[in-house]
């Protein structure tokens, strides 16, 4: 039986314990509500940079090797990630060593040395160069699409930053960012596994009780402005065209998010999905097609990614848009809906075996204000109808929400063909 408990410490830190007595390892994580959208202008990538720097050494563990070794001795391998709205640090540890894991993470967050900045700057710069071609032009479809979805807003900037902004980051910037956002009331400590809540709370108080609060800066919200499809064509000397079609979507708390999850699975959720069957099995012009959902405080998106030979680009775009039109025109058949429903409900059930997923469900969920039990998600999934999915698709796939990016070896006539495909989609949709 999985049981989760939420307790708020006196300093505002929320502690989530997910008791999973059937497991043999524990997952320890600290989630902070700070990400790329909180980076100051000219310092894009600051949140990501700070995440890296905290692994460089602390007052108690002066080198990255000493941090890694301290985790290794308790069965851990520390990691971290930064996205648009959150940063989190996590590691699997032995259940008997959870407190020691907290001590190490607490030292990283509260006692960083800010050492190795220039070395880390070079490392992150190399990471950022992976998204650029030989002329230094952006070729990552995710980043280009983000700029089209959220223009002139931090959500539209790459979380890693740009070469210029990474170069500009200094120690004072890192210290200020830590002071502004690494605060107990802006964080959730989550422990999942064969642990007891009383033990976790005692350890959390001891390790994080001295963490002091401050005022958290306001986050700039995005207001949609564009009222027409947007296209970006980028030349790159690749052998294929890398294509992303994204649609401006829904906020994290929108009532249509469950229908959106069904839509992603129906269109690009695996071997039986519509885009896979059409593009791969029928036309034979892609190896795979993937769908992904992004949801934020006030906005979101649904994106489809695929790669194809240049001569197949227009056909691929046309086929994708035809499938999107079809799903808005006709309710999904009962058999297909039930297959998707069962797959989703069973995936939820399987997540009970993962301490990492349960920590994310209740820890990250608490941070973002979207905590839901597996049973609640399953109940909502059982209630989704073909009409719900069709209405969500009709709202989402409006032509004005479309942002299309194609990166690769452009040939004469391709851009015109793309514009014509979108014009046809607009006419059919309306």
FIZAFI-886922 format. One record per residue (C-alpha): residue number from 1; x, y, z. Coordinates in steps of 0.5 Angstrom, whole numbers, plus 500, padded with zeros to 3 digits. Each point is the difference from the previous one (the first is absolute). Layout:
N
<pt tifi="NUM" c1="X" c2="Y" c3="Z"/>
...
***
This chain:
430
<pt tifi="1" c1="500" c2="500" c3="500"/>
<pt tifi="2" c1="503" c2="507" c3="498"/>
<pt tifi="3" c1="499" c2="505" c3="505"/>
<pt tifi="4" c1="502" c2="508" c3="499"/>
<pt tifi="5" c1="500" c2="505" c3="505"/>
<pt tifi="6" c1="501" c2="507" c3="499"/>
<pt tifi="7" c1="503" c2="505" c3="506"/>
<pt tifi="8" c1="503" c2="507" c3="500"/>
<pt tifi="9" c1="505" c2="502" c3="505"/>
<pt tifi="10" c1="501" c2="506" c3="503"/>
<pt tifi="11" c1="504" c2="503" c3="495"/>
<pt tifi="12" c1="495" c2="499" c3="495"/>
<pt tifi="13" c1="504" c2="494" c3="497"/>
<pt tifi="14" c1="495" c2="494" c3="498"/>
<pt tifi="15" c1="502" c2="493" c3="501"/>
<pt tifi="16" c1="496" c2="495" c3="496"/>
<pt tifi="17" c1="501" c2="492" c3="502"/>
<pt tifi="18" c1="498" c2="495" c3="496"/>
<pt tifi="19" c1="500" c2="493" c3="504"/>
<pt tifi="20" c1="501" c2="494" c3="495"/>
<pt tifi="21" c1="502" c2="495" c3="505"/>
<pt tifi="22" c1="500" c2="495" c3="494"/>
<pt tifi="23" c1="507" c2="503" c3="497"/>
<pt tifi="24" c1="507" c2="499" c3="502"/>
<pt tifi="25" c1="503" c2="507" c3="498"/>
<pt tifi="26" c1="497" c2="507" c3="502"/>
<pt tifi="27" c1="500" c2="506" c3="495"/>
<pt tifi="28" c1="502" c2="507" c3="503"/>
<pt tifi="29" c1="498" c2="506" c3="496"/>
<pt tifi="30" c1="500" c2="508" c3="501"/>
<pt tifi="31" c1="496" c2="504" c3="495"/>
<pt tifi="32" c1="500" c2="507" c3="500"/>
<pt tifi="33" c1="496" c2="505" c3="496"/>
<pt tifi="34" c1="505" c2="503" c3="496"/>
<pt tifi="35" c1="502" c2="499" c3="493"/>
<pt tifi="36" c1="501" c2="503" c3="493"/>
<pt tifi="37" c1="494" c2="505" c3="500"/>
<pt tifi="38" c1="503" c2="503" c3="507"/>
<pt tifi="39" c1="507" c2="502" c3="496"/>
<pt tifi="40" c1="501" c2="507" c3="500"/>
<pt tifi="41" c1="501" c2="504" c3="493"/>
<pt tifi="42" c1="507" c2="499" c3="497"/>
<pt tifi="43" c1="501" c2="494" c3="505"/>
<pt tifi="44" c1="496" c2="495" c3="497"/>
<pt tifi="45" c1="503" c2="493" c3="502"/>
<pt tifi="46" c1="501" c2="502" c3="507"/>
<pt tifi="47" c1="495" c2="495" c3="504"/>
<pt tifi="48" c1="504" c2="495" c3="496"/>
<pt tifi="49" c1="507" c2="502" c3="501"/>
<pt tifi="50" c1="498" c2="501" c3="508"/>
<pt tifi="51" c1="498" c2="493" c3="500"/>
<pt tifi="52" c1="507" c2="498" c3="497"/>
<pt tifi="53" c1="504" c2="504" c3="505"/>
<pt tifi="54" c1="497" c2="497" c3="506"/>
<pt tifi="55" c1="503" c2="493" c3="498"/>
<pt tifi="56" c1="507" c2="504" c3="500"/>
<pt tifi="57" c1="501" c2="500" c3="508"/>
<pt tifi="58" c1="497" c2="502" c3="506"/>
<pt tifi="59" c1="503" c2="502" c3="507"/>
<pt tifi="60" c1="499" c2="493" c3="502"/>
<pt tifi="61" c1="502" c2="496" c3="494"/>
<pt tifi="62" c1="505" c2="505" c3="496"/>
<pt tifi="63" c1="500" c2="496" c3="493"/>
<pt tifi="64" c1="495" c2="497" c3="495"/>
<pt tifi="65" c1="504" c2="493" c3="502"/>
<pt tifi="66" c1="499" c2="501" c3="507"/>
<pt tifi="67" c1="492" c2="501" c3="499"/>
<pt tifi="68" c1="500" c2="494" c3="495"/>
<pt tifi="69" c1="504" c2="496" c3="505"/>
<pt tifi="70" c1="496" c2="502" c3="506"/>
<pt tifi="71" c1="493" c2="497" c3="496"/>
<pt tifi="72" c1="504" c2="494" c3="497"/>
<pt tifi="73" c1="501" c2="498" c3="507"/>
<pt tifi="74" c1="493" c2="500" c3="502"/>
<pt tifi="75" c1="498" c2="496" c3="493"/>
<pt tifi="76" c1="498" c2="507" c3="496"/>
<pt tifi="77" c1="502" c2="503" c3="494"/>
<pt tifi="78" c1="498" c2="508" c3="500"/>
<pt tifi="79" c1="497" c2="503" c3="495"/>
<pt tifi="80" c1="496" c2="506" c3="498"/>
<pt tifi="81" c1="496" c2="504" c3="495"/>
<pt tifi="82" c1="497" c2="506" c3="498"/>
<pt tifi="83" c1="494" c2="502" c3="495"/>
<pt tifi="84" c1="496" c2="506" c3="499"/>
<pt tifi="85" c1="497" c2="500" c3="507"/>
<pt tifi="86" c1="504" c2="496" c3="505"/>
<pt tifi="87" c1="506" c2="497" c3="502"/>
<pt tifi="88" c1="501" c2="494" c3="504"/>
<pt tifi="89" c1="506" c2="496" c3="503"/>
<pt tifi="90" c1="499" c2="492" c3="501"/>
<pt tifi="91" c1="503" c2="494" c3="502"/>
<pt tifi="92" c1="498" c2="493" c3="501"/>
<pt tifi="93" c1="503" c2="498" c3="507"/>
<pt tifi="94" c1="500" c2="494" c3="505"/>
<pt tifi="95" c1="494" c2="501" c3="504"/>
<pt tifi="96" c1="504" c2="500" c3="507"/>
<pt tifi="97" c1="504" c2="506" c3="497"/>
<pt tifi="98" c1="495" c2="505" c3="498"/>
<pt tifi="99" c1="502" c2="505" c3="505"/>
<pt tifi="100" c1="507" c2="500" c3="498"/>
<pt tifi="101" c1="497" c2="501" c3="493"/>
<pt tifi="102" c1="497" c2="506" c3="503"/>
<pt tifi="103" c1="506" c2="503" c3="503"/>
<pt tifi="104" c1="504" c2="499" c3="493"/>
<pt tifi="105" c1="494" c2="504" c3="496"/>
<pt tifi="106" c1="499" c2="505" c3="506"/>
<pt tifi="107" c1="508" c2="502" c3="500"/>
<pt tifi="108" c1="499" c2="501" c3="492"/>
<pt tifi="109" c1="494" c2="504" c3="501"/>
<pt tifi="110" c1="502" c2="504" c3="506"/>
<pt tifi="111" c1="508" c2="500" c3="500"/>
<pt tifi="112" c1="502" c2="500" c3="493"/>
<pt tifi="113" c1="507" c2="503" c3="498"/>
<pt tifi="114" c1="499" c2="503" c3="493"/>
<pt tifi="115" c1="506" c2="497" c3="498"/>
<pt tifi="116" c1="502" c2="497" c3="493"/>
<pt tifi="117" c1="496" c2="506" c3="496"/>
<pt tifi="118" c1="504" c2="501" c3="494"/>
<pt tifi="119" c1="501" c2="492" c3="500"/>
<pt tifi="120" c1="493" c2="499" c3="500"/>
<pt tifi="121" c1="499" c2="506" c3="495"/>
<pt tifi="122" c1="504" c2="496" c3="495"/>
<pt tifi="123" c1="496" c2="494" c3="501"/>
<pt tifi="124" c1="493" c2="503" c3="499"/>
<pt tifi="125" c1="503" c2="504" c3="494"/>
<pt tifi="126" c1="501" c2="493" c3="497"/>
<pt tifi="127" c1="494" c2="497" c3="502"/>
<pt tifi="128" c1="496" c2="506" c3="497"/>
<pt tifi="129" c1="504" c2="500" c3="493"/>
<pt tifi="130" c1="497" c2="493" c3="499"/>
<pt tifi="131" c1="494" c2="504" c3="498"/>
<pt tifi="132" c1="504" c2="504" c3="495"/>
<pt tifi="133" c1="502" c2="499" c3="493"/>
<pt tifi="134" c1="507" c2="502" c3="497"/>
<pt tifi="135" c1="498" c2="507" c3="499"/>
<pt tifi="136" c1="497" c2="500" c3="507"/>
<pt tifi="137" c1="493" c2="500" c3="498"/>
<pt tifi="138" c1="495" c2="497" c3="505"/>
<pt tifi="139" c1="498" c2="493" c3="497"/>
<pt tifi="140" c1="496" c2="497" c3="506"/>
<pt tifi="141" c1="493" c2="500" c3="498"/>
<pt tifi="142" c1="497" c2="500" c3="507"/>
<pt tifi="143" c1="504" c2="507" c3="501"/>
<pt tifi="144" c1="497" c2="503" c3="494"/>
<pt tifi="145" c1="493" c2="498" c3="501"/>
<pt tifi="146" c1="501" c2="503" c3="507"/>
<pt tifi="147" c1="501" c2="506" c3="497"/>
<pt tifi="148" c1="494" c2="500" c3="496"/>
<pt tifi="149" c1="496" c2="498" c3="505"/>
<pt tifi="150" c1="502" c2="505" c3="505"/>
<pt tifi="151" c1="503" c2="506" c3="497"/>
<pt tifi="152" c1="504" c2="505" c3="504"/>
<pt tifi="153" c1="498" c2="496" c3="506"/>
<pt tifi="154" c1="505" c2="496" c3="504"/>
<pt tifi="155" c1="496" c2="493" c3="499"/>
<pt tifi="156" c1="503" c2="501" c3="493"/>
<pt tifi="157" c1="507" c2="500" c3="501"/>
<pt tifi="158" c1="504" c2="494" c3="501"/>
<pt tifi="159" c1="501" c2="498" c3="507"/>
<pt tifi="160" c1="507" c2="499" c3="499"/>
<pt tifi="161" c1="501" c2="507" c3="498"/>
<pt tifi="162" c1="504" c2="503" c3="494"/>
<pt tifi="163" c1="507" c2="500" c3="499"/>
<pt tifi="164" c1="500" c2="507" c3="501"/>
<pt tifi="165" c1="496" c2="500" c3="507"/>
<pt tifi="166" c1="504" c2="494" c3="502"/>
<pt tifi="167" c1="506" c2="504" c3="499"/>
<pt tifi="168" c1="497" c2="506" c3="504"/>
<pt tifi="169" c1="499" c2="496" c3="506"/>
<pt tifi="170" c1="504" c2="502" c3="507"/>
<pt tifi="171" c1="500" c2="497" c3="507"/>
<pt tifi="172" c1="496" c2="506" c3="502"/>
<pt tifi="173" c1="494" c2="498" c3="495"/>
<pt tifi="174" c1="501" c2="493" c3="503"/>
<pt tifi="175" c1="500" c2="502" c3="507"/>
<pt tifi="176" c1="494" c2="505" c3="499"/>
<pt tifi="177" c1="496" c2="495" c3="497"/>
<pt tifi="178" c1="501" c2="495" c3="505"/>
<pt tifi="179" c1="498" c2="505" c3="505"/>
<pt tifi="180" c1="494" c2="502" c3="496"/>
<pt tifi="181" c1="497" c2="493" c3="499"/>
<pt tifi="182" c1="503" c2="494" c3="504"/>
<pt tifi="183" c1="496" c2="502" c3="506"/>
<pt tifi="184" c1="496" c2="495" c3="504"/>
<pt tifi="185" c1="493" c2="502" c3="498"/>
<pt tifi="186" c1="502" c2="499" c3="493"/>
<pt tifi="187" c1="502" c2="493" c3="501"/>
<pt tifi="188" c1="497" c2="493" c3="501"/>
<pt tifi="189" c1="505" c2="495" c3="503"/>
<pt tifi="190" c1="497" c2="493" c3="498"/>
<pt tifi="191" c1="502" c2="493" c3="502"/>
<pt tifi="192" c1="497" c2="494" c3="498"/>
<pt tifi="193" c1="501" c2="492" c3="501"/>
<pt tifi="194" c1="500" c2="496" c3="507"/>
<pt tifi="195" c1="500" c2="506" c3="504"/>
<pt tifi="196" c1="496" c2="502" c3="506"/>
<pt tifi="197" c1="498" c2="507" c3="500"/>
<pt tifi="198" c1="502" c2="502" c3="508"/>
<pt tifi="199" c1="507" c2="498" c3="498"/>
<pt tifi="200" c1="500" c2="504" c3="494"/>
<pt tifi="201" c1="497" c2="506" c3="503"/>
<pt tifi="202" c1="505" c2="500" c3="506"/>
<pt tifi="203" c1="506" c2="499" c3="495"/>
<pt tifi="204" c1="497" c2="506" c3="496"/>
<pt tifi="205" c1="500" c2="505" c3="506"/>
<pt tifi="206" c1="507" c2="498" c3="501"/>
<pt tifi="207" c1="503" c2="501" c3="493"/>
<pt tifi="208" c1="495" c2="506" c3="498"/>
<pt tifi="209" c1="497" c2="503" c3="506"/>
<pt tifi="210" c1="505" c2="506" c3="500"/>
<pt tifi="211" c1="499" c2="502" c3="493"/>
<pt tifi="212" c1="497" c2="507" c3="500"/>
<pt tifi="213" c1="494" c2="503" c3="496"/>
<pt tifi="214" c1="500" c2="506" c3="495"/>
<pt tifi="215" c1="496" c2="503" c3="495"/>
<pt tifi="216" c1="499" c2="497" c3="494"/>
<pt tifi="217" c1="500" c2="504" c3="493"/>
<pt tifi="218" c1="494" c2="500" c3="496"/>
<pt tifi="219" c1="500" c2="496" c3="494"/>
<pt tifi="220" c1="498" c2="504" c3="493"/>
<pt tifi="221" c1="494" c2="496" c3="497"/>
<pt tifi="222" c1="499" c2="499" c3="493"/>
<pt tifi="223" c1="494" c2="503" c3="496"/>
<pt tifi="224" c1="499" c2="497" c3="493"/>
<pt tifi="225" c1="500" c2="505" c3="494"/>
<pt tifi="226" c1="501" c2="497" c3="493"/>
<pt tifi="227" c1="494" c2="498" c3="496"/>
<pt tifi="228" c1="502" c2="496" c3="495"/>
<pt tifi="229" c1="505" c2="494" c3="498"/>
<pt tifi="230" c1="507" c2="501" c3="501"/>
<pt tifi="231" c1="506" c2="497" c3="496"/>
<pt tifi="232" c1="507" c2="500" c3="501"/>
<pt tifi="233" c1="505" c2="496" c3="494"/>
<pt tifi="234" c1="507" c2="499" c3="502"/>
<pt tifi="235" c1="505" c2="498" c3="496"/>
<pt tifi="236" c1="505" c2="494" c3="503"/>
<pt tifi="237" c1="505" c2="496" c3="496"/>
<pt tifi="238" c1="496" c2="493" c3="503"/>
<pt tifi="239" c1="498" c2="494" c3="495"/>
<pt tifi="240" c1="493" c2="501" c3="503"/>
<pt tifi="241" c1="495" c2="506" c3="502"/>
<pt tifi="242" c1="498" c2="500" c3="507"/>
<pt tifi="243" c1="493" c2="502" c3="501"/>
<pt tifi="244" c1="496" c2="503" c3="506"/>
<pt tifi="245" c1="493" c2="502" c3="500"/>
<pt tifi="246" c1="498" c2="503" c3="506"/>
<pt tifi="247" c1="493" c2="503" c3="502"/>
<pt tifi="248" c1="499" c2="505" c3="506"/>
<pt tifi="249" c1="496" c2="496" c3="505"/>
<pt tifi="250" c1="498" c2="500" c3="507"/>
<pt tifi="251" c1="502" c2="502" c3="507"/>
<pt tifi="252" c1="502" c2="495" c3="505"/>
<pt tifi="253" c1="493" c2="501" c3="504"/>
<pt tifi="254" c1="496" c2="500" c3="494"/>
<pt tifi="255" c1="494" c2="495" c3="500"/>
<pt tifi="256" c1="502" c2="497" c3="493"/>
<pt tifi="257" c1="507" c2="497" c3="502"/>
<pt tifi="258" c1="497" c2="493" c3="501"/>
<pt tifi="259" c1="497" c2="501" c3="493"/>
<pt tifi="260" c1="507" c2="502" c3="497"/>
<pt tifi="261" c1="503" c2="494" c3="503"/>
<pt tifi="262" c1="496" c2="496" c3="496"/>
<pt tifi="263" c1="501" c2="504" c3="494"/>
<pt tifi="264" c1="507" c2="499" c3="500"/>
<pt tifi="265" c1="500" c2="493" c3="501"/>
<pt tifi="266" c1="494" c2="499" c3="495"/>
<pt tifi="267" c1="505" c2="504" c3="495"/>
<pt tifi="268" c1="507" c2="498" c3="502"/>
<pt tifi="269" c1="500" c2="496" c3="506"/>
<pt tifi="270" c1="503" c2="493" c3="497"/>
<pt tifi="271" c1="499" c2="495" c3="494"/>
<pt tifi="272" c1="493" c2="500" c3="500"/>
<pt tifi="273" c1="499" c2="508" c3="500"/>
<pt tifi="274" c1="498" c2="504" c3="494"/>
<pt tifi="275" c1="506" c2="503" c3="497"/>
<pt tifi="276" c1="504" c2="494" c3="501"/>
<pt tifi="277" c1="495" c2="496" c3="496"/>
<pt tifi="278" c1="500" c2="506" c3="495"/>
<pt tifi="279" c1="507" c2="502" c3="499"/>
<pt tifi="280" c1="504" c2="494" c3="501"/>
<pt tifi="281" c1="495" c2="494" c3="499"/>
<pt tifi="282" c1="496" c2="502" c3="494"/>
<pt tifi="283" c1="505" c2="506" c3="497"/>
<pt tifi="284" c1="507" c2="497" c3="502"/>
<pt tifi="285" c1="503" c2="507" c3="501"/>
<pt tifi="286" c1="502" c2="500" c3="507"/>
<pt tifi="287" c1="503" c2="496" c3="505"/>
<pt tifi="288" c1="496" c2="502" c3="506"/>
<pt tifi="289" c1="496" c2="506" c3="502"/>
<pt tifi="290" c1="499" c2="503" c3="507"/>
<pt tifi="291" c1="495" c2="504" c3="504"/>
<pt tifi="292" c1="502" c2="504" c3="506"/>
<pt tifi="293" c1="496" c2="504" c3="505"/>
<pt tifi="294" c1="502" c2="507" c3="503"/>
<pt tifi="295" c1="496" c2="503" c3="506"/>
<pt tifi="296" c1="501" c2="506" c3="504"/>
<pt tifi="297" c1="497" c2="505" c3="504"/>
<pt tifi="298" c1="496" c2="504" c3="495"/>
<pt tifi="299" c1="502" c2="496" c3="493"/>
<pt tifi="300" c1="502" c2="494" c3="497"/>
<pt tifi="301" c1="501" c2="496" c3="494"/>
<pt tifi="302" c1="499" c2="494" c3="496"/>
<pt tifi="303" c1="506" c2="498" c3="495"/>
<pt tifi="304" c1="501" c2="495" c3="495"/>
<pt tifi="305" c1="507" c2="498" c3="498"/>
<pt tifi="306" c1="503" c2="496" c3="494"/>
<pt tifi="307" c1="505" c2="500" c3="495"/>
<pt tifi="308" c1="500" c2="498" c3="492"/>
<pt tifi="309" c1="504" c2="501" c3="494"/>
<pt tifi="310" c1="499" c2="507" c3="497"/>
<pt tifi="311" c1="496" c2="497" c3="494"/>
<pt tifi="312" c1="495" c2="497" c3="505"/>
<pt tifi="313" c1="499" c2="507" c3="504"/>
<pt tifi="314" c1="494" c2="503" c3="497"/>
<pt tifi="315" c1="496" c2="493" c3="500"/>
<pt tifi="316" c1="502" c2="499" c3="507"/>
<pt tifi="317" c1="497" c2="506" c3="502"/>
<pt tifi="318" c1="494" c2="499" c3="496"/>
<pt tifi="319" c1="499" c2="493" c3="503"/>
<pt tifi="320" c1="501" c2="503" c3="507"/>
<pt tifi="321" c1="495" c2="506" c3="499"/>
<pt tifi="322" c1="495" c2="495" c3="497"/>
<pt tifi="323" c1="500" c2="496" c3="506"/>
<pt tifi="324" c1="499" c2="506" c3="504"/>
<pt tifi="325" c1="494" c2="502" c3="496"/>
<pt tifi="326" c1="497" c2="493" c3="500"/>
<pt tifi="327" c1="500" c2="500" c3="508"/>
<pt tifi="328" c1="496" c2="506" c3="500"/>
<pt tifi="329" c1="495" c2="498" c3="495"/>
<pt tifi="330" c1="499" c2="493" c3="503"/>
<pt tifi="331" c1="499" c2="497" c3="507"/>
<pt tifi="332" c1="505" c2="495" c3="501"/>
<pt tifi="333" c1="497" c2="493" c3="500"/>
<pt tifi="334" c1="498" c2="496" c3="506"/>
<pt tifi="335" c1="505" c2="495" c3="499"/>
<pt tifi="336" c1="506" c2="505" c3="499"/>
<pt tifi="337" c1="498" c2="504" c3="506"/>
<pt tifi="338" c1="500" c2="494" c3="505"/>
<pt tifi="339" c1="506" c2="497" c3="497"/>
<pt tifi="340" c1="503" c2="507" c3="502"/>
<pt tifi="341" c1="497" c2="501" c3="507"/>
<pt tifi="342" c1="502" c2="493" c3="502"/>
<pt tifi="343" c1="507" c2="501" c3="498"/>
<pt tifi="344" c1="500" c2="507" c3="504"/>
<pt tifi="345" c1="497" c2="497" c3="506"/>
<pt tifi="346" c1="505" c2="494" c3="500"/>
<pt tifi="347" c1="506" c2="504" c3="499"/>
<pt tifi="348" c1="497" c2="504" c3="507"/>
<pt tifi="349" c1="500" c2="494" c3="503"/>
<pt tifi="350" c1="507" c2="498" c3="498"/>
<pt tifi="351" c1="502" c2="506" c3="503"/>
<pt tifi="352" c1="499" c2="497" c3="507"/>
<pt tifi="353" c1="506" c2="496" c3="499"/>
<pt tifi="354" c1="505" c2="506" c3="499"/>
<pt tifi="355" c1="502" c2="505" c3="506"/>
<pt tifi="356" c1="503" c2="505" c3="495"/>
<pt tifi="357" c1="493" c2="501" c3="497"/>
<pt tifi="358" c1="496" c2="500" c3="507"/>
<pt tifi="359" c1="505" c2="505" c3="502"/>
<pt tifi="360" c1="499" c2="504" c3="494"/>
<pt tifi="361" c1="492" c2="499" c3="500"/>
<pt tifi="362" c1="500" c2="503" c3="508"/>
<pt tifi="363" c1="506" c2="504" c3="500"/>
<pt tifi="364" c1="500" c2="504" c3="494"/>
<pt tifi="365" c1="492" c2="500" c3="500"/>
<pt tifi="366" c1="500" c2="503" c3="506"/>
<pt tifi="367" c1="505" c2="505" c3="498"/>
<pt tifi="368" c1="496" c2="502" c3="494"/>
<pt tifi="369" c1="493" c2="499" c3="503"/>
<pt tifi="370" c1="498" c2="494" c3="496"/>
<pt tifi="371" c1="500" c2="495" c3="505"/>
<pt tifi="372" c1="496" c2="494" c3="498"/>
<pt tifi="373" c1="499" c2="493" c3="502"/>
<pt tifi="374" c1="501" c2="494" c3="495"/>
<pt tifi="375" c1="493" c2="498" c3="502"/>
<pt tifi="376" c1="497" c2="507" c3="498"/>
<pt tifi="377" c1="504" c2="500" c3="494"/>
<pt tifi="378" c1="497" c2="493" c3="498"/>
<pt tifi="379" c1="493" c2="503" c3="502"/>
<pt tifi="380" c1="501" c2="506" c3="495"/>
<pt tifi="381" c1="502" c2="495" c3="495"/>
<pt tifi="382" c1="495" c2="496" c3="500"/>
<pt tifi="383" c1="495" c2="506" c3="499"/>
<pt tifi="384" c1="503" c2="502" c3="494"/>
<pt tifi="385" c1="495" c2="500" c3="494"/>
<pt tifi="386" c1="501" c2="500" c3="492"/>
<pt tifi="387" c1="497" c2="507" c3="501"/>
<pt tifi="388" c1="505" c2="503" c3="505"/>
<pt tifi="389" c1="506" c2="498" c3="495"/>
<pt tifi="390" c1="496" c2="503" c3="494"/>
<pt tifi="391" c1="499" c2="506" c3="504"/>
<pt tifi="392" c1="507" c2="501" c3="503"/>
<pt tifi="393" c1="503" c2="498" c3="493"/>
<pt tifi="394" c1="496" c2="506" c3="496"/>
<pt tifi="395" c1="502" c2="505" c3="505"/>
<pt tifi="396" c1="507" c2="498" c3="500"/>
<pt tifi="397" c1="501" c2="499" c3="493"/>
<pt tifi="398" c1="498" c2="506" c3="497"/>
<pt tifi="399" c1="504" c2="503" c3="495"/>
<pt tifi="400" c1="502" c2="506" c3="504"/>
<pt tifi="401" c1="503" c2="496" c3="505"/>
<pt tifi="402" c1="505" c2="496" c3="495"/>
<pt tifi="403" c1="507" c2="501" c3="500"/>
<pt tifi="404" c1="504" c2="496" c3="495"/>
<pt tifi="405" c1="508" c2="500" c3="500"/>
<pt tifi="406" c1="504" c2="496" c3="495"/>
<pt tifi="407" c1="507" c2="499" c3="500"/>
<pt tifi="408" c1="505" c2="497" c3="495"/>
<pt tifi="409" c1="502" c2="500" c3="493"/>
<pt tifi="410" c1="495" c2="505" c3="497"/>
<pt tifi="411" c1="499" c2="499" c3="492"/>
<pt tifi="412" c1="496" c2="505" c3="495"/>
<pt tifi="413" c1="493" c2="500" c3="501"/>
<pt tifi="414" c1="499" c2="497" c3="507"/>
<pt tifi="415" c1="498" c2="506" c3="504"/>
<pt tifi="416" c1="495" c2="502" c3="495"/>
<pt tifi="417" c1="497" c2="493" c3="500"/>
<pt tifi="418" c1="500" c2="500" c3="508"/>
<pt tifi="419" c1="496" c2="507" c3="500"/>
<pt tifi="420" c1="495" c2="497" c3="495"/>
<pt tifi="421" c1="499" c2="494" c3="504"/>
<pt tifi="422" c1="499" c2="504" c3="506"/>
<pt tifi="423" c1="495" c2="504" c3="496"/>
<pt tifi="424" c1="496" c2="494" c3="498"/>
<pt tifi="425" c1="500" c2="498" c3="507"/>
<pt tifi="426" c1="497" c2="507" c3="502"/>
<pt tifi="427" c1="495" c2="499" c3="495"/>
<pt tifi="428" c1="498" c2="493" c3="502"/>
<pt tifi="429" c1="500" c2="502" c3="507"/>
<pt tifi="430" c1="495" c2="506" c3="500"/>
***
